[in-house]
Amino acid sequence: MIVIGGGLAGLSAGVALAETGWRVRLFEQRPYLGGRATSYVLPDGEHVDNCQHVTLGCCTNLEDFYRRVGSENKIRFFDRLLFQDPQGRTGVMQAGFLPAPLHMTGSFLSFAPLSTVDKSAIGRALFDILRGQGHTPDLDEPGGISMLEWLRRRKQTPGAIERFWRVVLVSALDEELDRTDARFGVDVFWKGFLSNRSGYRMGVPSVPLAELYDGCKMEIERRGGEVNLRMPVRAIHSEGDALTSVEFDGQRRERADGYVFAIPHQALAELLPAAIKEREPRLAQLDQIKVSPITGVHLWFDREVMQEPFVTLLDTTTQWIFNKTQLYGQGNGAGGGNGQYLQLVISASYDLLQKPRQEIVDLCLAEVHQALPHSREAKLLKSTVIKEAAATFSPEPGVDKLRPIQHTAVKGLYLAGDWTATGWPATMEGAVRSGYLAAEALLKDSGTPRSFLQPDLPVETLVRWLG
Ligand SMILES: Cc1cc2nc3c(=O)[nH]c(=O)nc-3n(C[C@H](O)[C@H](O)[C@H](O)COP(=O)(O)OP(=O)(O)OC[C@H]3O[C@@H](n4cnc5c(N)ncnc54)[C@H](O)[C@@H]3O)c2cc1C
């Protein structure tokens, strides 16, 4: 069988199918694997991630995938999340000794950037999610409601919205609250912060992202398959109700018993012939799924300016600062010598898309100087800005109606990708879930059903009791 696309969706489908004995031939247009969650080497030899990627304890399928390909030890989990505001007040989110959903109570009560009024408003809204076990009745309103509307209905204060809900959700969902379906927002808090004490733990790769996928090629090849890089599919051919071949440069055609298309929805919309769109009308509306941007700013200093592994900034353009030198471990790639390499992340970065790169560096550097006093004396050796205009699909209200399932009405055609129907937003977890679901759909059609999808973290006893 053929997999097109070597991002997490294609890799997880390919590895799962190879494991069941299928001969997998994977075709990726780029010279490296990982898709949007990858890294590459700059001309000066520096390894940079396309953008810092993090996972959470609740991402059970991504964890399973890393285990299958031998990368689980390349992810370091942190229990302590640090927040800092421009006035220098800090807050920590960390589980204490109480069971879920009370595990964060201690750190939440002492969270200095939020006032008591903010906290009691947040507590009420969280209790609402808890009572509904991750669901509230207004999420079912026709067309969905925005997260901002959901918060307004629960009388959240401006401080609570800006310094709590927005901070967590814009990073997790890559969209502003007024353009986010509340279903996704509520789910983040349910799975990440309420239902299980481990859901919020943050996993950060300790190697450049591309190194996480070394085991995928080995796993597919070991079972008789192949991974072909620099091989873009240029056309799709079908006859009647079946997909018959895919075409590469030089009019080379390849045939298989099944094809998993694991490419971004915009790319698929361009490739699909009209005959397939007519047979499967959901595939004719892919261009209605909107996208949102993420900007990464990479700064190399001549000395150490930060001691924490990462920090979340409040009330600034910069949302996260990652201390890449520390996360990679001394002498492993970044920074070199006594220098330090920081990576800043700005999700839903619509305002930055048109700005010149130097202006973005100046803006972020001023914020770094304010947050990290040691950086004021340090020399900035070099910087780079990576703008991803189409980083993720936008989780706007009603978007789920546009997301097709992995099985299609066209024989041989299966879909994977974070944008397909997984119930999850555009994340590495969503991409792996889609890959597993595509593999399951193909195996079911071939009469050898098998299950790959992993269950969510269990809902803890007290949480169930409070619901
Ligand atoms: C800047 C940024 C930051 C992010 N941060 C996080 C984060 O912290 N945590 C998180 O969970 N998620 C994050 N995400 C989202 C995450 O990267 C994606 O959800 C996930 O990687 C999508 O995987 P995918 O396989 O569905 O798609 P992709 O990774 O886009 O893979 C599709 C692949 O198909 C290939 N392709 C396209 N067309 C063709 C063709 N014609 N022929 C052959 N190959 C083709 C592409 O080259 C690509 O390799 C971030 C995304 C970005 C862009």
The ligand as an SDF file (V2000), in Angstrom:
LIG
                    3D

 53 58  0  0  0  0  0  0  0  0999 V2000
    4.7810   26.4430   13.8100 C   0  0  0  0  0  0  0  0  0  0  0  0
    4.0060   25.2800   14.3390 C   0  0  0  0  0  0  0  0  0  0  0  0
    3.9950   24.9920   15.7050 C   0  0  0  0  0  0  0  0  0  0  0  0
    3.2440   23.9140   16.1820 C   0  0  0  0  0  0  0  0  0  0  0  0
    3.2890   23.5870   17.5080 N   0  0  0  0  0  0  0  0  0  0  0  0
    2.6890   22.4610   17.9420 C   0  0  0  0  0  0  0  0  0  0  0  0
    2.8480   22.0080   19.2740 C   0  0  0  0  0  0  0  0  0  0  0  0
    3.5670   22.6060   20.0820 O   0  0  0  0  0  0  0  0  0  0  0  0
    2.2020   20.8710   19.6490 N   0  0  0  0  0  0  0  0  0  0  0  0
    1.4300   20.1420   18.7860 C   0  0  0  0  0  0  0  0  0  0  0  0
    0.8840   19.1140   19.1810 O   0  0  0  0  0  0  0  0  0  0  0  0
    1.2600   20.5590   17.5030 N   0  0  0  0  0  0  0  0  0  0  0  0
    1.8720   21.6800   17.0630 C   0  0  0  0  0  0  0  0  0  0  0  0
    1.7340   22.0650   15.7580 N   0  0  0  0  0  0  0  0  0  0  0  0
    0.8270   21.3100   14.8920 C   0  0  0  0  0  0  0  0  0  0  0  0
    1.4960   20.0360   14.3670 C   0  0  0  0  0  0  0  0  0  0  0  0
    2.7540   20.3290   13.8030 O   0  0  0  0  0  0  0  0  0  0  0  0
    0.6080   19.4400   13.2820 C   0  0  0  0  0  0  0  0  0  0  0  0
   -0.7030   19.2930   13.7650 O   0  0  0  0  0  0  0  0  0  0  0  0
    1.0950   18.0670   12.8190 C   0  0  0  0  0  0  0  0  0  0  0  0
    2.4800   18.0150   12.6790 O   0  0  0  0  0  0  0  0  0  0  0  0
    0.4000   17.7670   11.4890 C   0  0  0  0  0  0  0  0  0  0  0  0
    0.8500   16.5350   10.9760 O   0  0  0  0  0  0  0  0  0  0  0  0
    0.2520   16.0030    9.6010 P   0  0  0  0  0  0  0  0  0  0  0  0
    0.9830   14.7500    9.2960 O   0  0  0  0  0  0  0  0  0  0  0  0
   -1.2090   15.9850    9.6710 O   0  0  0  0  0  0  0  0  0  0  0  0
    0.6070   17.1200    8.4960 O   0  0  0  0  0  0  0  0  0  0  0  0
    2.0430   17.6320    7.9960 P   0  0  0  0  0  0  0  0  0  0  0  0
    3.0000   17.6550    9.1170 O   0  0  0  0  0  0  0  0  0  0  0  0
    1.7950   18.9090    7.2760 O   0  0  0  0  0  0  0  0  0  0  0  0
    2.5260   16.5080    6.9610 O   0  0  0  0  0  0  0  0  0  0  0  0
    2.0990   16.4780    5.6230 C   0  0  0  0  0  0  0  0  0  0  0  0
    3.2720   16.0090    4.7830 C   0  0  0  0  0  0  0  0  0  0  0  0
    2.8270   15.8400    3.4390 O   0  0  0  0  0  0  0  0  0  0  0  0
    3.8620   16.2710    2.5720 C   0  0  0  0  0  0  0  0  0  0  0  0
    3.2540   16.5550    1.2720 N   0  0  0  0  0  0  0  0  0  0  0  0
    2.4310   17.5680    0.9300 C   0  0  0  0  0  0  0  0  0  0  0  0
    2.0630   17.4650   -0.3630 N   0  0  0  0  0  0  0  0  0  0  0  0
    2.6670   16.3480   -0.8410 C   0  0  0  0  0  0  0  0  0  0  0  0
    2.6740   15.7030   -2.1140 C   0  0  0  0  0  0  0  0  0  0  0  0
    1.9760   16.1940   -3.1590 N   0  0  0  0  0  0  0  0  0  0  0  0
    3.4030   14.5760   -2.2630 N   0  0  0  0  0  0  0  0  0  0  0  0
    4.1260   14.0410   -1.2280 C   0  0  0  0  0  0  0  0  0  0  0  0
    4.1530   14.6330   -0.0070 N   0  0  0  0  0  0  0  0  0  0  0  0
    3.4300   15.7610    0.1830 C   0  0  0  0  0  0  0  0  0  0  0  0
    4.4150   17.4930    3.2940 C   0  0  0  0  0  0  0  0  0  0  0  0
    5.7020   17.8400    2.8130 O   0  0  0  0  0  0  0  0  0  0  0  0
    4.4170   17.0220    4.7390 C   0  0  0  0  0  0  0  0  0  0  0  0
    5.6150   16.3870    5.0980 O   0  0  0  0  0  0  0  0  0  0  0  0
    2.4720   23.1420   15.2760 C   0  0  0  0  0  0  0  0  0  0  0  0
    2.4930   23.4310   13.9100 C   0  0  0  0  0  0  0  0  0  0  0  0
    3.2710   24.4700   13.4510 C   0  0  0  0  0  0  0  0  0  0  0  0
    3.3080   24.7280   11.9620 C   0  0  0  0  0  0  0  0  0  0  0  0
  1  2  1  0
  2  3  1  0
  2 52  2  0
  3  4  2  0
  4  5  1  0
  4 50  1  0
  5  6  2  0
  6  7  1  0
  6 13  1  0
  7  8  2  0
  7  9  1  0
  9 10  1  0
 10 11  2  0
 10 12  1  0
 12 13  2  0
 13 14  1  0
 14 15  1  0
 14 50  1  0
 15 16  1  0
 16 17  1  0
 16 18  1  0
 18 19  1  0
 18 20  1  0
 20 21  1  0
 20 22  1  0
 22 23  1  0
 23 24  1  0
 24 25  2  0
 24 26  1  0
 24 27  1  0
 27 28  1  0
 28 29  2  0
 28 30  1  0
 28 31  1  0
 31 32  1  0
 32 33  1  0
 33 34  1  0
 33 48  1  0
 34 35  1  0
 35 36  1  0
 35 46  1  0
 36 37  1  0
 36 45  1  0
 37 38  2  0
 38 39  1  0
 39 40  1  0
 39 45  2  0
 40 41  1  0
 40 42  2  0
 42 43  1  0
 43 44  2  0
 44 45  1  0
 46 47  1  0
 46 48  1  0
 48 49  1  0
 50 51  2  0
 51 52  1  0
 52 53  1  0
M  END
$$$$
